[in-house]
Amino acid sequence: MVAASLAAVEGGLVILFGLAELRSLTSGSVSAGLALSAFFMVYGAALLFCGWQLSRAQTWARGPVLMAQLIQLGVAWGFWGGRTTWVAISLGVAALVALAGLLHPLSIDALNDEQPERS
């Protein structure tokens, strides 16, 4: 449930970042800015949807959320150093907590498609 909640929060924040990109458009980079904004809004909406589906124990949602957390670890690494270290730490901790939740044995059992055999 923690991983699903974190994925939903991350998705919402990515959507907000996409909207913020719209506000920073300049006349010289309208098409690139629109494309970047659209990418972040679609990515955020997909992550939000996958987090919601993960909270409903939909097995298929684990893969996309897991991949998003691994990508987020790479983004955190890119922010490391200087004045953005706090961003790196925040992104890294959120990704690691979500990964721990996704890979915990109880989560794997809860999201397992196979029904346990009855004896």
C-alpha positions, 0 to 999 in steps of 0.5 A: 500500500505504501508503494501504491501511495508513493506512486500516486503522489509521484504521479501527481507531482509529475503532472504538476511539473508538466503544468509548470513547464507550460507556464515557462514557455517562451516564444523560441521554444514553444513546440519543444516546451509543449512536447516536454509538458505533454510528456510529463503530464502523460507520464504522471497520469500513467504513474498515478493510474498505475498507483491506483491500480496497484492499490486495487491489487492489480498485478500488471501495475507492479511492473510499470511502477517498479520501472518508474522507481528505477528511473527515479533512482537514476534521476536522483543520481543526476541531481546529486551534488551542489545545491540540489543534493536535497532533491537527490535525497528526496527522490532517492529515499522515495524510490527506495521506499517504494521499491522495498514495498514492491519487492517485499515478500508480502507484497509479492504474495498479495499481487500474485496471480496464482491462487494458493493450492488448498490441501 
